[in-house]
Amino acid sequence: MTVERVRDFIMARDTFAQHLGMSLDEVREGFARATMPVDDRHRNGVGLVHGGAIFALADLAFAAAANTSGVVSLSLTASISFLNAGRKGPLAAEAREISATKRIATYEVRVLDGEGTLLALCQATAYRKSHPIPEDDEEGKATS
């Protein structure tokens, strides 16, 4: 499975990412860059970018980077530290693989705002299952 196929597979099925307007702009082995616009649906009660939206963007980048292995990879843990308040978009999250074995891989995700300010750092660990990412049938549905 190509990294382009991984990107397309994730974006076609991640309806939450679609709802938030996220996109996967770059995906290569062990790396992914996701972006998200900032509008009213992304803001908390005091007008800053909601921490959940920031985390969701980090999680999308992590998921794409982890699944470039070609096998279904699921989150075991994820921890995020918020460093600055998000005010301006678009936001960008870059996930990089920092360690990997056959079953476990760890990633660092950096989330930046539209001015390049580092908003959050996330460390996430994925479990790599034993089966490949499903292919689509003619109707666009995943098959095992």
GULUM-267453 format. One line per field, with one value per residue (C-alpha): chain; z, y, x. Coordinates in Angstrom, 1 decimal. Example, Ala and Ser with C-alpha at 12.3 -4.5 7.8 and 13.67 -1.06 7.14 Angstrom:
% residues 2
mol	[A | A]
z	[7.8 | 7.1]
y	[-4.5 | -1.1]
x	[12.3 | 13.7]
//
This chain:
% residues 144
mol	[A | A | A | A | A | A | A | A | A | A | A | A | A | A | A | A | A | A | A | A | A | A | A | A | A | A | A | A | A | A | A | A | A | A | A | A | A | A | A | A | A | A | A | A | A | A | A | A | A | A | A | A | A | A | A | A | A | A | A | A | A | A | A | A | A | A | A | A | A | A | A | A | A | A | A | A | A | A | A | A | A | A | A | A | A | A | A | A | A | A | A | A | A | A | A | A | A | A | A | A | A | A | A | A | A | A | A | A | A | A | A | A | A | A | A | A | A | A | A | A | A | A | A | A | A | A | A | A | A | A | A | A | A | A | A | A | A | A | A | A | A | A | A | A]
z	[0.0 | -1.0 | 1.4 | -0.9 | -0.4 | 3.4 | 3.2 | 1.0 | 3.1 | 6.4 | 4.9 | 3.3 | 6.6 | 9.3 | 9.4 | 12.5 | 10.7 | 7.8 | 10.1 | 11.5 | 8.0 | 8.4 | 5.6 | 5.2 | 3.2 | 3.3 | 4.1 | 3.7 | 5.5 | 9.3 | 8.8 | 8.2 | 8.1 | 8.8 | 8.7 | 10.0 | 9.4 | 12.5 | 12.5 | 15.2 | 15.4 | 16.6 | 19.4 | 23.1 | 25.4 | 25.6 | 21.9 | 21.8 | 19.7 | 21.7 | 23.2 | 21.8 | 18.3 | 18.7 | 20.1 | 17.2 | 14.7 | 16.4 | 16.5 | 12.7 | 11.9 | 14.3 | 12.7 | 9.2 | 10.1 | 12.1 | 9.3 | 6.7 | 7.9 | 5.8 | 8.7 | 10.8 | 13.6 | 16.6 | 19.4 | 22.7 | 24.4 | 23.7 | 25.9 | 24.9 | 26.5 | 25.6 | 25.4 | 23.9 | 23.3 | 19.8 | 18.2 | 14.5 | 11.9 | 10.0 | 12.4 | 11.3 | 13.0 | 12.0 | 13.3 | 13.1 | 14.0 | 16.6 | 17.4 | 15.9 | 16.2 | 14.5 | 16.9 | 18.7 | 17.3 | 19.0 | 17.4 | 18.3 | 17.1 | 17.0 | 16.5 | 15.2 | 14.5 | 11.4 | 12.5 | 13.3 | 17.1 | 18.8 | 20.4 | 21.6 | 21.8 | 21.7 | 22.2 | 21.0 | 20.8 | 18.2 | 18.3 | 14.9 | 14.3 | 12.2 | 9.3 | 6.4 | 5.9 | 4.0 | 0.3 | -1.1 | -3.2 | -6.3 | -4.1 | -2.0 | 1.0 | 3.0 | 2.6 | 4.9]
y	[0.0 | 3.4 | 6.4 | 8.2 | 5.3 | 5.6 | 9.3 | 8.7 | 5.8 | 7.8 | 11.0 | 9.1 | 7.5 | 10.1 | 12.0 | 13.9 | 15.2 | 16.1 | 17.9 | 20.0 | 20.8 | 19.0 | 17.7 | 15.6 | 17.7 | 15.4 | 11.8 | 9.8 | 6.8 | 7.6 | 11.2 | 13.1 | 16.8 | 17.7 | 21.1 | 22.6 | 26.0 | 28.0 | 29.3 | 29.6 | 25.8 | 25.4 | 28.0 | 27.5 | 29.8 | 32.5 | 32.6 | 30.6 | 27.4 | 24.6 | 22.1 | 19.3 | 20.6 | 20.9 | 17.4 | 16.1 | 17.6 | 16.0 | 12.7 | 12.8 | 13.5 | 10.7 | 8.2 | 8.9 | 8.6 | 5.4 | 3.7 | 4.3 | 1.0 | -0.5 | -2.4 | -1.2 | 0.8 | 2.0 | 4.3 | 2.8 | 6.1 | 9.8 | 12.7 | 16.3 | 19.4 | 22.8 | 25.4 | 28.5 | 29.6 | 29.1 | 32.2 | 32.3 | 29.6 | 27.6 | 25.1 | 22.5 | 19.3 | 17.3 | 13.8 | 12.0 | 8.5 | 8.4 | 4.7 | 1.6 | -2.2 | -4.7 | -4.1 | -0.7 | 2.7 | 6.0 | 9.4 | 13.1 | 15.5 | 19.3 | 21.6 | 25.1 | 28.0 | 30.1 | 32.3 | 29.4 | 29.5 | 26.1 | 25.5 | 21.9 | 18.9 | 15.4 | 12.0 | 9.1 | 5.3 | 3.0 | -0.7 | -2.3 | -5.1 | -8.1 | -7.3 | -4.8 | -1.7 | -2.9 | -2.3 | -0.7 | -2.6 | -1.0 | 0.9 | 2.5 | 0.2 | -1.3 | -5.0 | -7.2]
x	[0.0 | 1.4 | 1.5 | -0.9 | -3.4 | -3.0 | -3.8 | -6.8 | -8.0 | -7.9 | -9.4 | -12.3 | -13.3 | -12.4 | -15.7 | -14.6 | -11.6 | -13.8 | -16.2 | -13.4 | -12.1 | -8.8 | -6.7 | -3.6 | -1.2 | 1.8 | 2.3 | 5.5 | 6.9 | 6.9 | 5.7 | 2.5 | 1.5 | -2.1 | -3.7 | -6.9 | -8.5 | -9.6 | -13.1 | -15.9 | -16.4 | -12.8 | -13.0 | -13.6 | -15.7 | -12.9 | -12.3 | -9.1 | -8.6 | -10.2 | -7.7 | -9.8 | -9.5 | -5.7 | -5.5 | -7.7 | -5.4 | -2.3 | -4.1 | -4.9 | -1.3 | -0.2 | -2.7 | -1.5 | 2.2 | 1.6 | -0.4 | 2.3 | 3.7 | 0.9 | -0.7 | -3.5 | -2.0 | -4.0 | -3.2 | -2.0 | -1.2 | -1.1 | 0.0 | -0.2 | 1.3 | -0.2 | 2.5 | 0.8 | -2.8 | -4.0 | -5.4 | -4.7 | -5.0 | -4.5 | -3.0 | -0.5 | 0.5 | 3.6 | 4.0 | 7.4 | 8.3 | 11.0 | 11.1 | 9.6 | 9.5 | 7.4 | 4.4 | 5.1 | 6.0 | 6.3 | 5.8 | 6.4 | 3.8 | 4.3 | 1.3 | 1.9 | -0.4 | -0.6 | 2.3 | 4.6 | 4.1 | 4.5 | 1.1 | 1.5 | 3.8 | 2.3 | 3.9 | 1.9 | 2.5 | 0.8 | 0.2 | 0.7 | -1.8 | -1.0 | -3.3 | -2.8 | -5.0 | -8.1 | -8.4 | -11.6 | -14.0 | -15.6 | -18.1 | -15.4 | -16.1 | -13.3 | -12.7 | -10.7]
//
